[in-house]
Amino acid sequence: MQDRYVGDIGDFAKYGLLRAISVGRNLGIAWYLHPDSGPPGDGRHTQYLKQCREWHHLDCGLFDELKQIVCRRQRSVKEVQERRILGDAVFAGKRLELENVPVRCRKHRRRRWFKGVKESLADCDLVFADPDNGLAPDKNFSPTQKRSAKSIPLCEAKALADGRTAVIYHHNTRRKGGHRKEISDWMNELPGCTRAWYWQPISNRTFFIINPDDRMECQLEEFTKRWKKCGKLFRR
């Protein structure tokens, strides 16, 4: 996650999903917060906020809050937290930054950072992980590389989902076989991942839901019916 993404259409998607499935649960957010970086246009997808008829009805309160944040140029995760967009959620928001960390120290820094995330969210029964790029196979993940700060390795996703429900953000790639195969492959890699919501407008992304209980299954069905023009629910 980066501050400059706050309020874009991807945020509308993920907060809409979390608000729908976190009722009655102790929600924890692992921001995987990264310094603003990347192409200058990243985070520019806010035109939906000018299309009230098309988007507002999906979650009126959320739409209005994000519109204020963008219009007032207050785009930051701190603003999301202070506005209580996700209710009483617990936030693990320590920045994951490796730019000025010596290469030899980066593996230890990552371990220490992740330990802090788990400790912060220990009492949560629903956790959401929000890395920029999403999932990465353990074999391809190197904590010594700066780009690793934008990904969540499979081992961390499993650790966050241990004994509870977890939702893992993944930005779909150009993997051979297309997005449907990519989604299926990751669902098979993630133990207990029986549902995945594939967001289709503008920039494709998938939210993998691990260990959902029966009540959450019902909430997901209701949510995806209401947001059916935006995406598709995959089942395993």
N, C-alpha and C positions, 0 to 999 in steps of 0.2 A: 504494500500500500504506500502511496505517496500523497502528501497533503494536496497537491494540485489536482488530484483525481476527484476530490470530494465534490459531490453534487453532479457528476456526469451521469450518463445514463446507466453505466455499470453500477454506480452506487445505488441508483433507484432500484435496480434489479436485486442487488444483494440485501439491502435493507428491507425491501418489500418482502422477500423470502423470510428473513430472520424475524421480522415482526409477526409474520403469520404462524411460524412454528415454535416460537419461544414463549408463548402464553403459558403461564404456570410453571415455568422452568427458570433455573438460575443460569442465565446466559453469560458466557465469557468470550471476550474477543481477543484473539492474538493478532494484533495489527500487522506484524512483520513489517513495521514502518521503516521505509527506506528514504534517504534524502531525495528531493526532487531531482530527477535526471531523465535523460532520454530525449527523443525528438521533440522539438518545440511545440508541435501540435498536440502532444499527449494531454488528455484531460479536456479536450475542446468540445466533446460531444454533449453539449448542454442545450441544444436547440429544442429538445423535447419539452423543456420548461416553457416554451412559447406555444406549445401545442396542447393546451389544457383539455380540449375536447377529446383528444386521443388518449391522454395519459392520466389526467387528474383523478378520474373515477377509480383507478386501480388501488390507490391508497392516498386519499385526499390529504390527510395530515402529513404524511411523508413528503408528498409533492410540494406542499406549501412550505415546509421547513427547508427543503433543499433549494427551492427557488429563492428564499430569503438569503440563504448562505451564499449562493452564487451572485445574486444581484448586489449584495453588500460587500462582495469580494472578501468574504471571511472563510475561504476554503481551507479547512484544516480538520484533522481528526479531533483536535481539542474542541472545536466548535460542535462537532457531532456529539461528543460526550457531554458537553455542558448543556446542550439543548435537549438531552435525554431522548434522542431519536430512537434509541434502543432501550428505553426504559431504565431499569436498574442494573443493566449489564455491568460486569466487571471487565476492566480493560488492562491488558498487558501491552503497554505502549512504549517500552524502552526502544529507542531507535537502533536498528540493526545496520551498523555502518562499519565498513572495513577499509575505507579510503586511506586513513592514516594509521592503520594497524599493521605492524610488520608482518610479513608473510608467515614467519615462523610462529607467530602468536595467534593467527586467525582461527585455527582449529579449536584451540582452547577457548578463545573468545566466543565462538559460536556455541560451544557446549555450555559455557557459563550463562550465555544469554538465554538459551533454550531452557536451562534449568530454572531460571528466573520466571520464564513464561509459565512453566508447569506449576511452580509454587504459587504464582499469582492467581491461577485459575483452578487450584486444587478443589475448591468447594463448588465448582460449576458442574451441572449435569448436562449442559449443552455448550459446546465450544465451536467457535468459528475461526478458521485460520485464513488470513487474507494476504498471501504473498503476491507480488506483482505478476510473476510469470506462472505461478501455480506449481504443480507437482513435477518432481524430477526423480528418475530412477536412482537408487542408492549408488549404483556402479558408475553413474555419470555425474554424481554430485561431488564437488570438491570445495570444502569450506575455505580453502586457501585462496580461491579465486573471488574477485570482487563481485562478479555476477551472481555468485551463489546466494548473496543476500536477498536476491529477488525471487528465490525459489524455496520450496519446502521439499526436502527429501522424503521418500516413502517412509523411512524409519521414524521421522518426526510426526508424520500424519498418523501413523499407527500408535505412537505414544500418546498423542492428544486424544485419540479415540478409545484408549484403554479403559474399559469399564463404564463408558458413557457414550452419548451421542456426539458426533462431530460432523461439521460441515466444512469441506475443504474447497477453496476456490482454485480453479484452474483455467488459465487462458489457453484456449485451444490453439494448436500449432498446425504446421503443414506436414505432419507425420503421414507417411505413406499409408494409403487406405482410407483417408478422410476422417472427418470428425466422429462419425458414428463408430468406426472401428477404434479410434483413440479412446472414446468414452467407454466402450466395452472392455478394452484392454485394461484401463485403469480400474474399472469396477472389479475386474477379476483379481487385480493386484491388492486391492484394499479389502481386508477381511471385514465382513459385516456390511459392506456397501451394497445395499439392495435397491437404492434409488439414486438417480442423478438427474438434475434439472439443467437442461441445455438451453441457454439464452441465445436467441438468434439475431435480434436487430443490431445493425451497425457493426458490432465487434463481438464475435462468438466467444462464449465462455461457458464453463460448466461448473455446477455446484454439486459435489459428491456428498451424499448423505450416508453416514456410517452409523450403524446400530440404531435405526429409528424404532421406536416402540409403536404399538398399535394406534395410540392416540395421534402420534405424529404422522403416521401413514394417512390417517383421515385428514389431518390438517394439510398435508401435502396435496392430497387429491382435491380438496376445496380450493387451495391456492392456485394450483395449476389450471383448474377449470376457469377461474376468474381471470387469470393471466394467460389464457390459452393462445392469444395472438402473438405472444412474445416468445414462447418457447415450448419445449416438449419434455415430458417426464419419462425417463428411461427406467425400466424395471429389470431386475435380475431374478 
